[in-house]
């Protein structure tokens, strides 16, 4: 198979205009605003777009809304990993001449439209898991975290999760758009209310209305645009299960496989990464993913955040916008990982004190479902 490493570059990123509780805007409005802003950031217009990728059937509504007729579309929908997967798909499409300018969008009114999730009684989870209380992500993820604690030590794991929450908040304090910017101490973390043991409130991601978009194009076109290209050196995706009862090992995720594929394509390894954007729907998600990405040994995931290494000014910045824990999480957070990685590697994180880092490579990993689907990218600065 022909390698598609560096066959395309990210050339523009942006968020929707408002974040938080935005009841006067639909999910589609967040998609459209983000799309417009990202194309403007790249120095392109909607007329340049011939590839459109997003999670769900809003793809088609968005095409109508923007007045475009793309020749390549992708509606892969696997939760928070979707948009990271879309990048890999867009690279393949560009490399094979299926499109030249790919627009990937995200928008959700996650905060404004919170309603009970309808459950199809015919789904396996409804028949075999919900009767036993496995309802919702905090419960599903807490079950995995509990097993991790049993295997690697409760006290050690609990302090580790606190390290992740506190370190991530320090980045959020430097981000004017972050929803939670108050200083956080370890006491603040441990005293926050319980959600689903062993998760405190501050172990869990936010729920916001928000959107974002990224633009990819060919190497030739990328070099003529506004920002330095950010190259997709490697991409990998993996699916291990959907229902928690089918998860083979609660202390390992399919990111082990998606990362191996991304590193192999890039011809690089975890030791060559200088920065990480890791999906943090929960502190546990970030810890176990760090292990799967090869950034720490098994059982020591949170050591990545210990001390000052992952914090502002540290040697290995992680989630430099404040992450899903303190910045924003509209339901499928993977898009924000891409936006932040591009801004750092393209050196375009202007006006955001403290967030500009000197890294020239980054590993990005999205997680979807109940630790179910993963997607990994290896990105490099031009």
Secondary structure, DSSP 8 states (H G I E B T S, - for coil): ----TTS-EEEEEEE-S--B--TTS-HHHHHHHHHHHHHHHHT--GGG--EEEESSTHHHHHHHHHT---SEEE----GGGHHHHHHHHHHHHHHTTS-SEEEEEEEEETTTT-------TTSHHHHHTGGGT--SHHHHHHHHHHHHHHHH-HHHHHHHHHHHHHHHHHHHTT-TT-S--S---HHHHHHS-EEETTEEGGGB----EEEEEEEEE-HHHHTTSSS--EEEEEEEEEE--SSGGG-S-TT--THHHHHHHHHHHHT--GGG--EEEE--SBHHHHHHHHHHTTSS-TT-GGGGTSTTTTSTTSSSEE-TT-IIIII---S-THHHHHHHHHHHHTT--TT-TT-----SEEEEEEEETTTTEEEEEEEEE-
